[in-house]
Amino acid sequence: MYVVVEGIDTAGKSTQLELLQKKHQNAIFTKEPGGTNIGIKLRQMALNGEAKSKIAEMFLFLADRAEHIEEVIVTNKEKTVISDRSMISGIAYASLFPLEKMIELNLLATNNILPTHVILLELSPQELKYRLSQKENDAIELRGIDYLINIQNRMKQTITKLGINHIFIDASLKIEEIEKQIEDFLNE
């Protein structure tokens, strides 16, 4: 089983991943980008702005994704792998090309390997605004609510277009309610 937890910043991914780690102690936990040795270097290069071209930066993330699929997902295909983000986030955040082109490039990078279960924690604009007001915002969060809601919408579109087994969960619910919905979904 290849499970991914998706959601925009402040949606509660980290909290739910911590809960999953306690319940699924035999699972392999990973993240994108940066879930492999090469991935850490590629992620650093992208975040440090070493690529001057936006296209080159996108290919750094695609290279990270290709390595992650080969080194983590394929290697552990008999086990449960739970990932913090995946190609879905990669497609949603990389708006360099139309959604269809980004899906095509990511399917090439992942060798058409898709998650078996996708959990998307969703925030309303009002809840997002509240959560962002409660913390110091990073560079992505400073792009604003409209930007982040657009990313969330691109995640939903991507999941739908790929036809992946998924659940969309209202991230404003109590932590325990979200946890139960996730467990029910994984135990189907």
Residue, then its C-alpha position, 0 to 999 in steps of 0.5 A: m500500500y502506497v499512501v500519501v497525505e496531502g494538503i496545503d500549509t497549515a492543513g494538519k499533515s504533520t499532526q496526522l502523520e505523527l498519529l499514523q507513525k504511532k499506529h503503523q510502526n512497521a510502515i515506511f515513512t517518507k516525504e517528497p521532496g527530499g526523501t532520498n540522499i540524492g533527493i536531499k541534494l536536489r531539494q537543496m539546489a532548488l530551494n537555494g535557487e541554484a537553478k536560474s531557470k524555472i524549467a530547470e527548477m521543475f526538472l530538479f523536483l522531477a528528478d527527486r520524484a523519479e529517484h524517490i519512486e525507484e529508491v523508496i516506493v518500488t523497493n518497498k512495494e511489499k510494505t506499507v509506505i506512507s508519504d508526506r506529499s507526492m507528485i500531487s503536490g508537485i503538480a499543484y505547486a508547479s504551475l509552469f505548464p497547464l495541469e495536463k502537461m504537468i501530469e504527463l511529466n510527473l507520470l514520466a518521472t514516476n514511471n506511471i506509479l501512483p499512490t494506492h490511497v490519497i488523503l487530502l486535508e482541505l481548508s476553507p478560505q476562512e479557516l486558512k486565513y485564521r490558521l495563517s494569522q496564528k503563526e509566522n508565515d514562510a515564503i509560500e504562505l506569504r503568497g496569500i490565501d488565494y494562492l494557497i486555495n488555488i494550489q488546493n484546488r489544483m491538488k483536487q483536480t489532479i487527484t480526480k484526473l488521475g482517478i486515484n483512490h482518495i478521501f477529501i477531509d475537512a481539516s477544520l474537524k477535530i484531530e481525532e475525527i480526522e484520524k478516525q476518517i483516515e483509519d477507516f479509509l485505510n482499512e477499507 
